[in-house]
Amino acid sequence: MNKNIFDFKFTGFTREELDDILAQSTNIVQFFDRFAMANLQKLGGQRFIEKTPPHVLKISFLMKHFPNAQIVNIYRDGRDCYCSAQHHPNVVQGRSAKRYAHFWKKCIRARVDVGSDRRILDIKYEDLTANPERHVTEIMHFLGEAYDPRLIDPSYYSKNKSINSKKSYLQKLAQPIKSASQGRWKTELSAADITQFHHIAAKELTSLGYL
């Protein structure tokens, strides 16, 4: 049985409102456009930000159908990504090193295959966490927006209910950006997992400077 991708809940919208947006749309691109505009009208703001990491796999589609979109691609050492994924219930690929290595490799390849494009800004996670002010300034410049120091101040931006969650993968939202999780794979992964990850994704790790 196929899953209805439009059957989802979103804070601030009733089922009837979502159904109305769907009724006005003939395809998923129109639906997303109308949904994004409805968000801005209802919640305020000038930009709609979508931050689902696996959407990098659809980057070619997104660039084709949303030509005015700006994409900030943040990439990270796949071995550290796997360490985090193991503790995130919604990342099913994190259940094994083999499965996650293939997934991470696929994500990296999807971005590489697109090539250079002025609509895409690539940011290395390790650089961002080591010097957040510099790289958030770079991101804001790319977006054509002014940098404000409050952008990296968790006491200012982390005001949503997620920061009070008991879920471990959400608690860092209320903490300052820091590089403490860099290289965690060296102590958290078994020798067998590291070997398997390297066997699958050594080329990608090397091209990004991680090997």
C-alpha positions in Angstrom: 0.0 0.0 0.0 1.4 3.4 -1.0 1.7 6.1 1.6 -0.2 9.4 1.0 2.6 11.9 1.2 0.0 14.7 1.7 -1.5 13.1 4.8 0.6 14.8 7.4 0.1 17.2 10.3 1.6 20.6 10.7 1.5 22.8 13.7 -0.7 25.8 13.0 -2.8 24.2 10.3 -6.0 22.3 10.5 -6.7 19.2 8.4 -9.3 21.2 6.5 -6.7 24.0 5.6 -4.2 21.4 4.3 -6.9 19.7 2.3 -7.9 23.0 0.8 -4.3 23.7 -0.3 -4.1 20.2 -1.8 -7.4 20.8 -3.7 -5.9 23.9 -5.3 -2.8 22.0 -6.5 -2.3 19.8 -9.5 1.1 18.5 -8.4 3.5 18.4 -5.5 5.4 21.5 -6.6 2.3 23.6 -6.6 1.3 22.1 -3.3 4.6 23.0 -1.7 4.5 26.6 -3.2 1.0 27.2 -1.8 1.9 25.6 1.6 5.0 27.7 1.9 3.1 30.9 1.1 0.3 29.9 3.6 3.0 29.5 6.3 4.4 33.0 5.6 0.9 34.6 5.6 -0.2 32.8 8.8 3.0 32.8 10.8 4.8 35.9 9.4 8.3 36.2 7.9 9.8 36.6 4.5 11.4 33.3 3.9 10.3 29.7 4.1 13.1 27.3 5.3 12.9 23.6 4.7 15.6 21.6 6.5 15.0 17.9 6.0 18.5 16.5 5.5 17.6 13.6 3.1 16.2 16.2 0.6 19.8 16.5 -0.7 18.9 13.3 -2.5 16.3 15.3 -4.5 18.6 18.3 -5.1 18.4 18.1 -8.9 14.6 18.0 -8.7 14.5 20.9 -6.3 16.8 23.1 -8.4 14.7 22.4 -11.5 11.3 23.1 -10.0 12.2 25.8 -7.5 14.7 27.9 -9.5 14.6 30.8 -7.0 15.5 28.5 -4.1 18.8 28.9 -2.3 20.4 25.8 -0.9 22.7 25.7 2.0 24.4 22.2 1.9 26.1 21.4 5.2 28.1 18.2 5.0 29.8 16.3 7.8 32.2 13.4 8.4 30.0 10.4 7.6 31.4 8.4 10.5 30.3 11.1 13.0 27.0 11.3 11.2 26.5 7.6 11.9 27.3 8.0 15.6 24.5 10.6 15.8 22.1 8.5 13.6 22.4 5.6 16.0 20.6 7.6 18.7 17.9 9.2 16.4 14.8 7.1 16.2 13.7 8.6 12.9 16.9 7.8 11.0 16.3 4.2 10.1 19.7 4.0 8.2 21.4 4.4 11.6 20.7 0.8 12.5 23.9 -0.5 11.0 27.2 0.9 9.8 26.8 -0.8 6.4 23.3 0.7 5.8 24.3 4.2 7.0 27.6 4.3 5.0 25.6 3.5 1.8 23.1 6.2 2.7 25.7 8.9 3.5 27.6 8.0 0.3 24.4 8.4 -1.7 23.8 11.8 -0.2 27.3 13.0 -1.0 27.1 11.7 -4.5 23.8 13.4 -5.1 25.3 16.8 -4.3 28.5 16.1 -6.2 26.6 15.1 -9.3 24.9 18.5 -9.5 28.2 20.3 -9.8 28.9 23.9 -9.2 25.9 26.2 -9.0 25.6 29.8 -7.6 22.3 28.7 -5.9 24.2 26.3 -3.6 26.5 27.1 -0.7 28.5 24.2 0.7 29.5 24.5 4.3 31.7 22.0 6.2 30.1 21.1 9.5 33.4 20.9 11.2 34.3 24.4 10.0 30.9 25.8 11.1 31.1 24.4 14.6 34.7 25.6 15.0 33.9 29.2 13.9 30.2 29.7 13.9 30.3 33.5 13.6 32.4 33.4 10.5 30.4 30.8 8.7 26.9 32.0 9.7 28.0 35.4 8.4 28.9 33.6 5.2 25.5 31.9 5.0 23.7 35.2 5.6 25.7 36.9 3.0 24.8 34.1 0.5 21.2 34.6 1.4 21.4 38.4 1.0 20.6 39.0 4.6 22.4 40.9 7.4 24.3 39.0 10.1 23.2 39.5 13.6 25.1 38.0 16.6 21.9 36.8 18.1 21.8 34.2 15.2 24.3 32.1 17.1 22.9 32.8 20.6 20.8 29.9 21.8 19.1 32.0 24.5 17.7 34.1 21.7 16.7 31.7 18.9 15.9 28.5 20.8 12.5 29.5 22.1 10.4 26.7 20.6 9.1 23.8 22.7 11.6 21.3 21.2 14.3 22.5 23.5 12.4 21.4 26.6 12.0 17.9 25.1 13.5 14.9 27.0 14.7 13.5 23.6 18.5 13.6 23.6 18.7 14.5 20.0 16.8 17.7 20.6 18.5 18.9 23.7 21.5 20.4 21.9 19.2 23.0 20.4 19.4 25.0 23.6 23.2 24.8 23.7 25.9 27.0 22.1 27.3 25.8 18.8 30.5 23.9 19.6 32.8 21.3 18.1 32.7 18.8 20.9 31.2 16.1 18.7 33.9 16.2 16.1 35.8 12.9 15.7 33.5 11.1 18.1 33.6 8.1 15.8 37.2 7.4 17.0 35.9 6.3 20.4 32.3 5.4 19.7 32.6 3.1 16.7 33.9 -0.5 16.8 36.9 -1.4 14.6 34.6 -3.5 12.5 32.2 -0.6 11.9 35.0 1.7 10.9 36.4 -0.8 8.5 33.0 -1.4 6.9 32.4 2.3 6.6 35.7 2.9 4.9 35.2 -0.1 2.6 31.9 1.5 1.3 32.6 5.2 1.4 36.4 5.7 1.4 36.3 7.6 -1.9 33.8 10.1 -0.6 35.6 10.5 2.8 38.8 11.1 1.0 37.4 13.7 -1.5 36.0 15.7 1.4 39.2 15.6 3.4 38.2 13.1 6.1 40.6 10.4 5.1 
